Amino acid sequence: MASPTIKLNSGYDIPAIGLGTWQSKPEEVIAAVSHALKSGYRHIDCAWAYGNEKDVGEGIRQSGVPRSEIFITSKVWGTWHNRVEECLDQSLANLGVDYLDLYLVHWPVALNPNGNHPFLPTLPDGKRDVVHSWKVADTWAQMEQLVKKGKVRSIGVSNCSKLKLDEILPTATIVPATNQLEIHVYNPQHELLAYCKDKGILPQAYSPLGSTNSPLLKDDVVVKIAGKHSIPPADVLLGWILAKGYVVLPKSVTPSRISDNLTGALTGQKKLTTEDIEKLDGLAATGKQKRFVTPPWPVELGFDNWPPLPA
């Protein structure tokens, strides 16, 4: 079963359902990626920071699916904001490909490239070592050059609030194609996503089922809607995101679950009624608002419902 596609502002099509690879162990992700592609996925979401791109690349090769049929995303990490192309070149080499379909700024936070750790440098007080003087607009200018060089087809952002988008857009010559965010029924971010839509930026949903042992799958409203349509709660949660017109990126290394997420998302989208979608849209506002991914960045990200900055 194939995923439907959505047209990006760059003119390219992105499959609406992709396989997330965050926190997937290297030895597991080879089989997961290969199985996903053999099952009909054509979109793999990666990142330099995940530390498993060589294995993702091996999974792609083992699948037998041609590179030209696969939409591959990666992301530049904070310690590389002053040398974006170098980070990209590492991802291309690790994945074993010569271009990416989509390249994202992972977080709008520049970390000290000469700090005490290549991934998460810290200060003596334990806080993350952020280059506060760095402008994310300067990171974006480097991203734009990668499109001109033909190394990436589309560029976008991740974890960007309106505040951060407004630091990029005034000087951008290419509008971000996507904004990858934590989106689920407990964190719908309606205002931010309306702003993205107004700017022609497509939202992508990571952690669409919440976290491990997620309360979303047990939510009484979700369970009731699932029962009404005789589908699992996961199908409701994934289908809701597709019904909103967003890209959904469920993550799993379990073959049966990987297959079920693809077919289930499509089933959920087809079965949910307008009334169902409205109920799910309103869940967070009933006191259920919750984020599962809130790294302790010592900067103001501009998100609603974000923990206070580290003291």
PASEBA-1860 file (N, C-alpha, C; in nm, 3 decimals):
! residues 311
1> MASPTIKL> 0.085/-0.119/0.000/0.000/0.000/0.000/0.088/0.124/0.000 ~ 0.062/0.216/-0.093/0.146/0.335/-0.108/0.089/0.452/-0.029 ~ 0.177/0.537/0.016/0.136/0.659/0.085/0.095/0.764/-0.017 ~ -0.008/0.842/0.014/-0.037/0.959/-0.070/0.076/1.060/-0.058 ~ 0.083/1.154/-0.149/0.188/1.257/-0.144/0.125/1.395/-0.130 ~ 0.207/1.490/-0.085/0.167/1.629/-0.069/0.268/1.714/-0.143 ~ 0.221/1.816/-0.213/0.311/1.904/-0.290/0.374/2.006/-0.196 ~ 0.508/2.012/-0.197/0.580/2.112/-0.119/0.588/2.244/-0.194
9> NSGYDIPA> 0.619/2.352/-0.123/0.631/2.483/-0.190/0.751/2.487/-0.286 ~ 0.839/2.387/-0.277/0.954/2.376/-0.368/0.916/2.310/-0.501 ~ 0.793/2.258/-0.506/0.747/2.190/-0.626/0.760/2.039/-0.622 ~ 0.833/1.987/-0.524/0.851/1.842/-0.510/0.736/1.782/-0.429 ~ 0.713/1.652/-0.449/0.611/1.579/-0.374/0.676/1.506/-0.257 ~ 0.612/1.512/-0.141/0.660/1.440/-0.023/0.555/1.336/0.018 ~ 0.595/1.211/0.035/0.499/1.111/0.084/0.446/1.152/0.222 ~ 0.316/1.144/0.241/0.251/1.194/0.362/0.280/1.107/0.486
17> IGLGTWQS> 0.327/0.985/0.465/0.361/0.896/0.577/0.508/0.857/0.563 ~ 0.585/0.881/0.668/0.726/0.847/0.665/0.764/0.766/0.788 ~ 0.876/0.696/0.780/0.926/0.620/0.894/1.023/0.707/0.973 ~ 0.994/0.730/1.101/1.086/0.799/1.188/1.194/0.704/1.236 ~ 1.317/0.756/1.256/1.428/0.670/1.298/1.496/0.719/1.426 ~ 1.436/0.818/1.494/1.491/0.867/1.620/1.487/0.757/1.726 ~ 1.596/0.742/1.800/1.608/0.644/1.909/1.600/0.499/1.860 ~ 1.615/0.479/1.731/1.620/0.343/1.678/1.765/0.296/1.685
25> KPEEVIAA> 1.789/0.184/1.753/1.925/0.134/1.769/1.981/0.094/1.633 ~ 2.111/0.117/1.613/2.171/0.088/1.481/2.139/-0.051/1.427 ~ 2.150/-0.154/1.514/2.128/-0.290/1.464/1.981/-0.316/1.430 ~ 1.891/-0.238/1.491/1.748/-0.257/1.464/1.701/-0.178/1.343 ~ 1.766/-0.063/1.319/1.716/0.027/1.217/1.741/-0.026/1.076 ~ 1.844/-0.109/1.057/1.867/-0.168/0.924/1.743/-0.248/0.882 ~ 1.700/-0.339/0.968/1.584/-0.423/0.937/1.456/-0.339/0.928 ~ 1.444/-0.238/1.015/1.324/-0.155/1.016/1.307/-0.079/0.885
33> VSHALKSG> 1.416/-0.017/0.839/1.411/0.061/0.715/1.386/-0.031/0.595 ~ 1.456/-0.143/0.591/1.437/-0.237/0.480/1.293/-0.288/0.475 ~ 1.239/-0.325/0.594/1.101/-0.374/0.599/1.002/-0.264/0.558 ~ 1.026/-0.143/0.607/0.934/-0.033/0.575/0.927/-0.011/0.423 ~ 1.042/-0.008/0.358/1.043/0.017/0.214/0.980/-0.099/0.137 ~ 1.004/-0.222/0.183/0.941/-0.336/0.119/0.789/-0.337/0.141 ~ 0.744/-0.272/0.250/0.601/-0.269/0.284/0.526/-0.156/0.214 ~ 0.599/-0.067/0.147/0.531/0.041/0.076/0.568/0.182/0.118
41> YRHIDCAW> 0.640/0.197/0.228/0.690/0.331/0.263/0.783/0.380/0.154 ~ 0.781/0.510/0.132/0.876/0.572/0.038/0.936/0.700/0.098 ~ 0.936/0.709/0.230/0.981/0.830/0.299/1.049/0.788/0.429 ~ 1.177/0.820/0.442/1.255/0.786/0.561/1.307/0.916/0.623 ~ 1.278/0.936/0.752/1.319/1.059/0.821/1.440/1.030/0.910 ~ 1.552/1.096/0.881/1.679/1.071/0.950/1.733/1.200/1.009 ~ 1.848/1.190/1.076/1.918/1.307/1.127/2.060/1.270/1.163 ~ 2.153/1.365/1.144/2.291/1.344/1.184/2.296/1.306/1.332
49> AYGNEKDV> 2.214/1.373/1.413/2.219/1.355/1.558/2.170/1.217/1.604 ~ 2.098/1.146/1.520/2.047/1.015/1.563/2.157/0.911/1.571 ~ 2.269/0.938/1.502/2.384/0.847/1.510/2.366/0.712/1.443 ~ 2.266/0.702/1.354/2.239/0.571/1.292/2.224/0.580/1.139 ~ 2.275/0.687/1.079/2.251/0.705/0.936/2.324/0.602/0.849 ~ 2.439/0.552/0.893/2.505/0.445/0.816/2.414/0.322/0.808 ~ 2.347/0.294/0.919/2.259/0.177/0.924/2.130/0.201/0.846 ~ 2.080/0.324/0.850/1.965/0.359/0.766/2.002/0.336/0.619
57> GEGIRQSG> 2.121/0.382/0.581/2.167/0.363/0.443/2.176/0.217/0.405 ~ 2.224/0.134/0.499/2.232/-0.010/0.473/2.092/-0.069/0.456 ~ 1.998/-0.022/0.537/1.859/-0.068/0.525/1.799/-0.032/0.390 ~ 1.831/0.088/0.343/1.784/0.131/0.211/1.839/0.037/0.103 ~ 1.969/0.009/0.112/2.031/-0.079/0.012/1.973/-0.220/0.017 ~ 1.952/-0.271/0.137/1.899/-0.407/0.151/1.755/-0.420/0.102 ~ 1.683/-0.307/0.100/1.542/-0.312/0.057/1.528/-0.343/-0.091 ~ 1.629/-0.304/-0.168/1.621/-0.321/-0.313/1.540/-0.214/-0.384
65> VPRSEIFI> 1.482/-0.120/-0.308/1.404/-0.012/-0.369/1.501/0.094/-0.423 ~ 1.484/0.136/-0.547/1.577/0.234/-0.605/1.578/0.365/-0.528 ~ 1.696/0.427/-0.518/1.709/0.557/-0.449/1.610/0.658/-0.504 ~ 1.588/0.657/-0.635/1.503/0.757/-0.700/1.358/0.751/-0.653 ~ 1.319/0.637/-0.594/1.180/0.622/-0.548/1.163/0.660/-0.400 ~ 1.273/0.694/-0.332/1.268/0.714/-0.187/1.291/0.861/-0.154 ~ 1.207/0.914/-0.066/1.221/1.051/-0.016/1.299/1.044/0.115 ~ 1.421/1.100/0.115/1.509/1.091/0.232/1.530/1.230/0.292
73> TSKVWGTW> 1.507/1.239/0.422/1.526/1.363/0.498/1.639/1.344/0.597 ~ 1.722/1.448/0.615/1.814/1.451/0.728/1.812/1.593/0.786 ~ 1.893/1.613/0.891/1.888/1.741/0.964/2.027/1.781/1.011 ~ 2.054/1.912/1.005/2.180/1.966/1.054/2.170/1.989/1.204 ~ 2.272/1.946/1.277/2.272/1.956/1.423/2.335/2.089/1.469 ~ 2.307/2.127/1.593/2.347/2.257/1.647/2.495/2.288/1.644 ~ 2.580/2.186/1.658/2.725/2.212/1.658/2.779/2.239/1.517 ~ 2.692/2.232/1.418/2.734/2.251/1.278/2.671/2.375/1.214
81> HNRVEECL> 2.610/2.462/1.292/2.538/2.576/1.232/2.631/2.672/1.158 ~ 2.761/2.670/1.190/2.854/2.758/1.120/2.923/2.688/1.004 ~ 2.888/2.562/0.979/2.945/2.483/0.868/2.846/2.376/0.828 ~ 2.731/2.422/0.781/2.618/2.334/0.750/2.655/2.229/0.645 ~ 2.728/2.272/0.542/2.759/2.180/0.433/2.844/2.062/0.480 ~ 2.932/2.086/0.577/3.014/1.976/0.630/2.927/1.870/0.698 ~ 2.826/1.916/0.770/2.734/1.822/0.836/2.656/1.743/0.732 ~ 2.609/1.814/0.629/2.537/1.747/0.520/2.624/1.641/0.454
89> DQSLANLG> 2.750/1.676/0.427/2.839/1.582/0.359/2.857/1.455/0.440 ~ 2.861/1.468/0.573/2.870/1.349/0.658/2.745/1.263/0.644 ~ 2.628/1.328/0.644/2.503/1.252/0.630/2.495/1.183/0.495 ~ 2.533/1.254/0.388/2.531/1.194/0.254/2.622/1.072/0.249 ~ 2.742/1.085/0.305/2.836/0.973/0.304/2.784/0.856/0.386 ~ 2.729/0.886/0.504/2.677/0.779/0.589/2.558/0.708/0.527 ~ 2.471/0.784/0.463/2.352/0.725/0.400/2.386/0.657/0.267 ~ 2.500/0.695/0.209/2.539/0.636/0.081/2.460/0.690/-0.036
97> VDYLDLYL> 2.426/0.820/-0.028/2.349/0.884/-0.137/2.421/1.013/-0.178 ~ 2.384/1.067/-0.294/2.452/1.189/-0.340/2.364/1.313/-0.334 ~ 2.242/1.299/-0.285/2.156/1.416/-0.260/2.051/1.377/-0.157 ~ 1.993/1.479/-0.094/1.879/1.457/-0.005/1.755/1.522/-0.064 ~ 1.641/1.463/-0.036/1.515/1.523/-0.080/1.476/1.641/0.008 ~ 1.514/1.633/0.136/1.478/1.739/0.230/1.585/1.748/0.337 ~ 1.630/1.870/0.366/1.729/1.892/0.472/1.673/1.996/0.566 ~ 1.676/1.964/0.696/1.614/2.050/0.797/1.716/2.104/0.896
105> VHWPVALN> 1.687/2.220/0.952/1.758/2.270/1.069/1.694/2.200/1.189 ~ 1.767/2.113/1.257/1.710/2.023/1.358/1.644/2.100/1.473 ~ 1.717/2.194/1.532/1.665/2.287/1.633/1.722/2.425/1.600 ~ 1.648/2.531/1.622/1.699/2.666/1.593/1.791/2.715/1.705 ~ 1.888/2.630/1.739/1.979/2.656/1.850/2.121/2.619/1.804 ~ 2.210/2.716/1.803/2.349/2.690/1.766/2.430/2.654/1.890 ~ 2.499/2.542/1.883/2.583/2.496/1.994/2.730/2.522/1.963 ~ 2.809/2.538/2.066/2.951/2.569/2.050/3.023/2.458/1.973
113> PNGNHPFL> 3.073/2.489/1.850/3.139/2.385/1.771/3.275/2.346/1.828 ~ 3.327/2.428/1.918/3.457/2.400/1.980/3.442/2.369/2.129 ~ 3.325/2.318/2.166/3.297/2.292/2.306/3.357/2.160/2.354 ~ 3.307/2.113/2.469/3.366/1.994/2.532/3.307/1.864/2.482 ~ 3.216/1.872/2.383/3.155/1.750/2.328/3.106/1.781/2.187 ~ 3.125/1.690/2.091/3.084/1.719/1.952/2.934/1.724/1.930 ~ 2.858/1.664/2.023/2.713/1.655/2.006/2.640/1.750/2.103 ~ 2.668/1.737/2.232/2.602/1.821/2.332/2.706/1.885/2.424
121> PTLPDGKR> 2.775/1.989/2.378/2.872/2.056/2.464/2.801/2.124/2.581 ~ 2.866/2.122/2.697/2.808/2.183/2.816/2.906/2.280/2.880 ~ 2.852/2.370/2.959/2.931/2.466/3.038/2.962/2.404/3.174 ~ 3.053/2.466/3.251/3.085/2.412/3.384/2.964/2.393/3.475 ~ 2.860/2.477/3.455/2.741/2.464/3.541/2.643/2.356/3.491 ~ 2.681/2.287/3.381/2.598/2.179/3.330/2.501/2.220/3.222 ~ 2.480/2.351/3.201/2.390/2.396/3.095/2.451/2.368/2.959 ~ 2.367/2.354/2.861/2.413/2.333/2.725/2.485/2.457/2.673
129> DVVHSWKV> 2.595/2.435/2.605/2.684/2.543/2.562/2.635/2.601/2.430 ~ 2.550/2.701/2.441/2.486/2.764/2.325/2.563/2.888/2.282 ~ 2.574/2.908/2.151/2.632/3.030/2.096/2.518/3.132/2.083 ~ 2.498/3.212/2.186/2.381/3.300/2.191/2.387/3.411/2.085 ~ 2.508/3.444/2.037/2.521/3.551/1.938/2.489/3.505/1.796 ~ 2.480/3.374/1.776/2.459/3.322/1.640/2.314/3.345/1.596 ~ 2.296/3.386/1.472/2.161/3.410/1.418/2.120/3.290/1.332 ~ 2.001/3.238/1.359/1.953/3.123/1.283/1.934/3.161/1.135
137> ADTWAQME> 1.916/3.291/1.107/1.906/3.337/0.968/2.036/3.308/0.892 ~ 2.149/3.309/0.966/2.278/3.280/0.901/2.291/3.130/0.872 ~ 2.232/3.048/0.958/2.224/2.905/0.929/2.141/2.883/0.803 ~ 2.029/2.953/0.797/1.937/2.937/0.684/2.002/2.977/0.551 ~ 2.082/3.083/0.553/2.150/3.126/0.430/2.239/3.015/0.376 ~ 2.302/2.940/0.465/2.385/2.827/0.422/2.298/2.714/0.366 ~ 2.181/2.693/0.425/2.088/2.592/0.375/2.048/2.623/0.230 ~ 2.023/2.751/0.204/1.982/2.792/0.070/2.091/2.762/-0.033
145> QLVKKGKV> 2.217/2.776/0.006/2.327/2.748/-0.086/2.330/2.600/-0.127 ~ 2.286/2.513/-0.036/2.287/2.369/-0.065/2.187/2.333/-0.174 ~ 2.076/2.407/-0.180/1.978/2.388/-0.287/2.041/2.430/-0.420 ~ 2.108/2.546/-0.417/2.169/2.597/-0.540/2.278/2.504/-0.591 ~ 2.346/2.434/-0.498/2.452/2.340/-0.538/2.397/2.205/-0.583 ~ 2.268/2.182/-0.563/2.207/2.055/-0.605/2.226/1.941/-0.507 ~ 2.274/1.973/-0.386/2.295/1.865/-0.287/2.166/1.829/-0.214 ~ 2.073/1.923/-0.209/1.942/1.896/-0.148/1.834/1.957/-0.238
153> RSIGVSNC> 1.720/1.892/-0.242/1.612/1.940/-0.329/1.524/2.043/-0.259 ~ 1.496/2.018/-0.132/1.411/2.108/-0.054/1.476/2.128/0.082 ~ 1.449/2.243/0.143/1.501/2.272/0.277/1.387/2.316/0.368 ~ 1.403/2.287/0.495/1.299/2.322/0.591/1.358/2.336/0.730 ~ 1.269/2.348/0.827/1.310/2.363/0.966/1.241/2.258/1.051 ~ 1.285/2.252/1.175/1.225/2.160/1.271/1.225/2.231/1.406 ~ 1.122/2.209/1.483/1.113/2.267/1.617/1.121/2.419/1.615 ~ 1.054/2.481/1.518/1.054/2.627/1.506/0.917/2.685/1.539
161> SKLKLDEI> 0.915/2.774/1.637/0.794/2.848/1.671/0.779/2.965/1.575 ~ 0.669/3.041/1.589/0.652/3.163/1.510/0.769/3.258/1.537 ~ 0.809/3.269/1.663/0.921/3.355/1.699/1.045/3.322/1.617 ~ 1.077/3.194/1.606/1.197/3.153/1.533/1.179/3.163/1.382 ~ 1.059/3.132/1.333/1.033/3.148/1.190/1.049/3.295/1.149 ~ 1.007/3.384/1.239/1.016/3.527/1.209/1.160/3.578/1.215 ~ 1.253/3.497/1.265/1.396/3.532/1.259/1.455/3.488/1.125 ~ 1.389/3.395/1.057/1.439/3.340/0.931/1.375/3.408/0.809
169> LPTATIVP> 1.243/3.423/0.813/1.168/3.462/0.693/1.204/3.598/0.634 ~ 1.232/3.702/0.715/1.258/3.834/0.654/1.374/3.836/0.555 ~ 1.476/3.754/0.576/1.593/3.755/0.487/1.602/3.629/0.399 ~ 1.503/3.541/0.411/1.507/3.415/0.335/1.478/3.440/0.187 ~ 1.558/3.375/0.101/1.526/3.376/-0.043/1.450/3.249/-0.080 ~ 1.455/3.149/0.008/1.374/3.027/-0.007/1.294/3.010/0.121 ~ 1.163/3.005/0.109/1.076/2.983/0.226/1.089/2.837/0.268 ~ 1.105/2.809/0.398/1.112/2.669/0.441/0.995/2.588/0.384
177> ATNQLEIH> 1.027/2.469/0.333/0.923/2.383/0.276/0.839/2.318/0.384 ~ 0.905/2.287/0.498/0.836/2.216/0.606/0.881/2.269/0.741 ~ 0.801/2.239/0.843/0.838/2.262/0.982/0.802/2.135/1.057 ~ 0.905/2.060/1.098/0.879/1.933/1.167/0.868/1.960/1.318 ~ 0.755/1.918/1.374/0.720/1.953/1.512/0.662/1.834/1.586 ~ 0.662/1.843/1.718/0.588/1.745/1.798/0.439/1.781/1.786 ~ 0.368/1.699/1.710/0.225/1.724/1.686/0.148/1.596/1.717 ~ 0.052/1.608/1.806/-0.042/1.499/1.836/-0.163/1.561/1.904
185> VYNPQHEL> -0.261/1.480/1.938/-0.386/1.538/1.990/-0.370/1.608/2.124 ~ -0.262/1.579/2.199/-0.238/1.650/2.325/-0.151/1.774/2.304 ~ -0.096/1.791/2.184/-0.012/1.907/2.153/-0.037/1.952/2.009 ~ -0.161/1.998/1.980/-0.199/2.025/1.841/-0.140/2.152/1.782 ~ -0.098/2.247/1.866/-0.032/2.370/1.820/-0.110/2.439/1.708 ~ -0.240/2.456/1.730/-0.327/2.508/1.624/-0.281/2.642/1.567 ~ -0.244/2.736/1.655/-0.208/2.870/1.607/-0.080/2.867/1.525 ~ 0.020/2.794/1.571/0.147/2.785/1.498/0.125/2.720/1.362
193> LAYCKDKG> 0.042/2.615/1.357/0.023/2.545/1.230/-0.059/2.628/1.132 ~ -0.148/2.711/1.185/-0.221/2.804/1.097/-0.123/2.907/1.038 ~ -0.027/2.950/1.119/0.075/3.044/1.071/0.160/2.979/0.962 ~ 0.200/2.854/0.985/0.278/2.781/0.884/0.200/2.770/0.753 ~ 0.073/2.736/0.765/-0.011/2.722/0.644/-0.017/2.855/0.568 ~ -0.030/2.965/0.643/-0.036/3.097/0.581/0.092/3.129/0.505 ~ 0.204/3.077/0.552/0.333/3.103/0.488/0.370/2.996/0.384 ~ 0.283/2.896/0.365/0.312/2.791/0.268/0.409/2.687/0.318
201> ILPQAYSP> 0.422/2.675/0.452/0.514/2.580/0.515/0.434/2.458/0.563 ~ 0.472/2.340/0.517/0.397/2.218/0.550/0.440/2.163/0.686 ~ 0.346/2.143/0.780/0.383/2.080/0.907/0.408/1.930/0.890 ~ 0.509/1.880/0.963/0.538/1.737/0.972/0.528/1.699/1.120 ~ 0.461/1.591/1.149/0.437/1.551/1.288/0.531/1.440/1.331 ~ 0.621/1.473/1.427/0.697/1.365/1.491/0.632/1.332/1.625 ~ 0.662/1.215/1.678/0.597/1.163/1.800/0.444/1.172/1.790 ~ 0.386/1.128/1.677/0.241/1.142/1.659/0.159/1.055/1.753
209> LGSTNSPL> 0.222/0.951/1.810/0.152/0.864/1.906/0.192/0.897/2.049 ~ 0.266/1.009/2.067/0.314/1.043/2.200/0.445/0.972/2.227 ~ 0.462/0.929/2.351/0.588/0.867/2.393/0.567/0.719/2.420 ~ 0.672/0.653/2.469/0.660/0.514/2.513/0.556/0.507/2.624 ~ 0.473/0.404/2.621/0.360/0.392/2.716/0.272/0.517/2.713 ~ 0.247/0.563/2.592/0.177/0.691/2.573/0.035/0.690/2.628 ~ -0.002/0.798/2.699/-0.141/0.811/2.744/-0.238/0.836/2.628 ~ -0.185/0.878/2.512/-0.273/0.907/2.398/-0.350/0.783/2.355
217> LKDDVVVK> -0.281/0.668/2.357/-0.345/0.545/2.310/-0.454/0.496/2.404 ~ -0.452/0.549/2.527/-0.552/0.508/2.626/-0.656/0.618/2.653 ~ -0.642/0.730/2.584/-0.734/0.841/2.607/-0.878/0.798/2.580 ~ -0.969/0.836/2.669/-1.107/0.787/2.658/-1.177/0.832/2.530 ~ -1.149/0.956/2.485/-1.211/1.005/2.361/-1.154/0.930/2.240 ~ -1.023/0.911/2.239/-0.957/0.838/2.130/-1.008/0.694/2.123 ~ -1.015/0.631/2.240/-1.061/0.491/2.247/-1.207/0.480/2.201 ~ -1.288/0.578/2.238/-1.430/0.575/2.199/-1.446/0.590/2.048
225> IAGKHSIP> -1.370/0.682/1.989/-1.376/0.700/1.843/-1.325/0.575/1.772 ~ -1.219/0.516/1.826/-1.164/0.392/1.768/-1.268/0.280/1.771 ~ -1.336/0.268/1.884/-1.439/0.165/1.898/-1.553/0.185/1.801 ~ -1.592/0.310/1.782/-1.702/0.342/1.690/-1.671/0.294/1.549 ~ -1.544/0.305/1.510/-1.504/0.269/1.373/-1.438/0.131/1.365 ~ -1.429/0.061/1.478/-1.365/-0.072/1.484/-1.223/-0.070/1.432 ~ -1.146/0.031/1.477/-1.005/0.041/1.441/-0.925/0.063/1.569 ~ -0.794/0.034/1.569/-0.712/0.058/1.687/-0.697/0.208/1.716
233> PADVLLGW> -0.674/0.245/1.842/-0.652/0.387/1.875/-0.539/0.451/1.795 ~ -0.433/0.375/1.766/-0.321/0.431/1.688/-0.369/0.481/1.552 ~ -0.463/0.410/1.492/-0.514/0.452/1.360/-0.587/0.585/1.369 ~ -0.655/0.606/1.481/-0.724/0.734/1.503/-0.623/0.847/1.512 ~ -0.517/0.826/1.590/-0.416/0.930/1.612/-0.340/0.963/1.484 ~ -0.304/0.861/1.407/-0.231/0.884/1.282/-0.324/0.941/1.175 ~ -0.446/0.888/1.169/-0.543/0.934/1.070/-0.582/1.079/1.090 ~ -0.588/1.123/1.218/-0.620/1.263/1.250/-0.517/1.356/1.187
241> ILAKGYVV> -0.389/1.319/1.194/-0.283/1.405/1.138/-0.293/1.410/0.986 ~ -0.317/1.296/0.922/-0.334/1.297/0.776/-0.457/1.378/0.736 ~ -0.563/1.366/0.814/-0.687/1.439/0.783/-0.666/1.591/0.792 ~ -0.570/1.633/0.875/-0.539/1.775/0.888/-0.453/1.825/0.772 ~ -0.404/1.731/0.691/-0.321/1.768/0.576/-0.173/1.776/0.607 ~ -0.130/1.714/0.719/0.011/1.718/0.758/0.080/1.586/0.722 ~ 0.213/1.589/0.721/0.293/1.468/0.710/0.302/1.404/0.848 ~ 0.294/1.271/0.855/0.303/1.201/0.982/0.423/1.106/0.979
249> LPKSVTPS> 0.499/1.105/1.091/0.624/1.029/1.096/0.626/0.933/1.215 ~ 0.545/0.828/1.212/0.550/0.731/1.321/0.683/0.656/1.321 ~ 0.732/0.627/1.441/0.860/0.558/1.456/0.837/0.420/1.517 ~ 0.897/0.318/1.459/0.892/0.184/1.517/1.006/0.103/1.458 ~ 1.050/0.000/1.531/1.145/-0.097/1.476/1.081/-0.236/1.470 ~ 0.953/-0.244/1.506/0.881/-0.371/1.504/0.814/-0.388/1.368 ~ 0.848/-0.492/1.291/0.795/-0.505/1.155/0.642/-0.494/1.146 ~ 0.571/-0.564/1.233/0.424/-0.561/1.224/0.370/-0.421/1.250
257> RISDNLTG> 0.430/-0.351/1.346/0.385/-0.216/1.379/0.417/-0.119/1.265 ~ 0.535/-0.135/1.204/0.571/-0.050/1.090/0.467/-0.063/0.979 ~ 0.430/-0.188/0.948/0.328/-0.211/0.844/0.193/-0.155/0.886 ~ 0.155/-0.179/1.013/0.025/-0.133/1.063/0.015/0.019/1.062 ~ 0.126/0.088/1.090/0.122/0.235/1.092/0.091/0.292/0.955 ~ 0.142/0.228/0.851/0.115/0.275/0.714/-0.031/0.252/0.677 ~ -0.075/0.129/0.692/-0.214/0.099/0.653/-0.312/0.164/0.749 ~ -0.276/0.168/0.878/-0.366/0.223/0.978/-0.388/0.372/0.964
265> ALTGQKKL> -0.281/0.444/0.929/-0.295/0.589/0.910/-0.395/0.618/0.798 ~ -0.385/0.542/0.690/-0.476/0.561/0.577/-0.619/0.522/0.612 ~ -0.632/0.412/0.688/-0.765/0.370/0.732/-0.827/0.475/0.824 ~ -0.748/0.523/0.918/-0.797/0.624/1.011/-0.841/0.750/0.939 ~ -0.761/0.794/0.845/-0.796/0.914/0.769/-0.930/0.896/0.697 ~ -0.950/0.777/0.642/-1.070/0.750/0.564/-1.196/0.743/0.652 ~ -1.179/0.688/0.773/-1.296/0.662/0.858/-1.335/0.779/0.949 ~ -1.241/0.866/0.984/-1.274/0.974/1.077/-1.373/1.072/1.013
273> TTEDIEKL> -1.473/1.107/1.091/-1.572/1.205/1.045/-1.529/1.346/1.085 ~ -1.598/1.445/1.030/-1.570/1.584/1.068/-1.590/1.603/1.217 ~ -1.693/1.540/1.273/-1.720/1.548/1.417/-1.606/1.485/1.498 ~ -1.555/1.371/1.452/-1.442/1.306/1.519/-1.321/1.400/1.523 ~ -1.293/1.461/1.409/-1.175/1.548/1.398/-1.190/1.669/1.491 ~ -1.311/1.724/1.498/-1.335/1.837/1.588/-1.315/1.798/1.734 ~ -1.360/1.679/1.771/-1.340/1.632/1.909/-1.192/1.616/1.939 ~ -1.118/1.558/1.846/-0.974/1.538/1.865/-0.900/1.672/1.867
281> DGLAATGK> -0.945/1.766/1.784/-0.886/1.900/1.782/-0.895/1.967/1.919 ~ -1.004/1.938/1.991/-1.030/2.007/2.117/-0.979/1.936/2.241 ~ -0.916/1.820/2.224/-0.874/1.740/2.340/-0.778/1.815/2.432 ~ -0.676/1.877/2.375/-0.573/1.942/2.457/-0.632/2.053/2.544 ~ -0.731/2.122/2.489/-0.791/2.235/2.559/-0.876/2.192/2.679 ~ -0.902/2.063/2.692/-0.981/2.014/2.807/-0.892/1.984/2.927 ~ -0.767/2.032/2.924/-0.675/2.007/3.035/-0.575/1.897/3.007 ~ -0.573/1.848/2.882/-0.484/1.736/2.849/-0.357/1.780/2.774
289> QKRFVTPP> -0.338/1.912/2.757/-0.220/1.961/2.686/-0.094/1.901/2.747 ~ -0.011/1.841/2.661/0.113/1.780/2.710/0.214/1.765/2.598 ~ 0.339/1.807/2.625/0.451/1.780/2.536/0.533/1.666/2.594 ~ 0.591/1.584/2.507/0.677/1.475/2.552/0.825/1.501/2.524 ~ 0.852/1.598/2.435/0.990/1.627/2.394/1.022/1.773/2.428 ~ 1.094/1.794/2.538/1.128/1.930/2.582/1.273/1.935/2.632 ~ 1.370/1.928/2.540/1.510/1.936/2.583/1.537/2.067/2.658 ~ 1.629/2.066/2.754/1.653/2.185/2.835/1.742/2.289/2.766
297> WPVELGFD> 1.697/2.340/2.652/1.775/2.444/2.584/1.770/2.572/2.667 ~ 1.884/2.635/2.690/1.885/2.758/2.772/1.856/2.883/2.689 ~ 1.760/2.872/2.598/1.722/2.985/2.513/1.569/2.989/2.505 ~ 1.518/3.107/2.473/1.373/3.123/2.457/1.335/3.075/2.317 ~ 1.264/2.962/2.312/1.225/2.906/2.182/1.095/2.967/2.129 ~ 1.015/3.024/2.219/0.892/3.089/2.174/0.772/2.999/2.163 ~ 0.782/2.877/2.216/0.668/2.784/2.211/0.571/2.808/2.326 ~ 0.443/2.785/2.300/0.345/2.775/2.407/0.367/2.642/2.480
305> NWPPLPA> 0.328/2.641/2.606/0.331/2.516/2.684/0.470/2.451/2.685 ~ 0.570/2.534/2.705/0.708/2.486/2.715/0.757/2.509/2.858 ~ 0.836/2.417/2.914/0.884/2.438/3.052/0.966/2.566/3.065 ~ 0.973/2.622/3.185/1.055/2.742/3.207/1.201/2.713/3.173 ~ 1.274/2.818/3.136/1.416/2.802/3.104/1.491/2.750/3.225 ~ 1.595/2.669/3.203/1.675/2.619/3.316/1.730/2.735/3.398 ~ 1.723/2.724/3.529/1.770/2.834/3.617/1.921/2.849/3.608
END
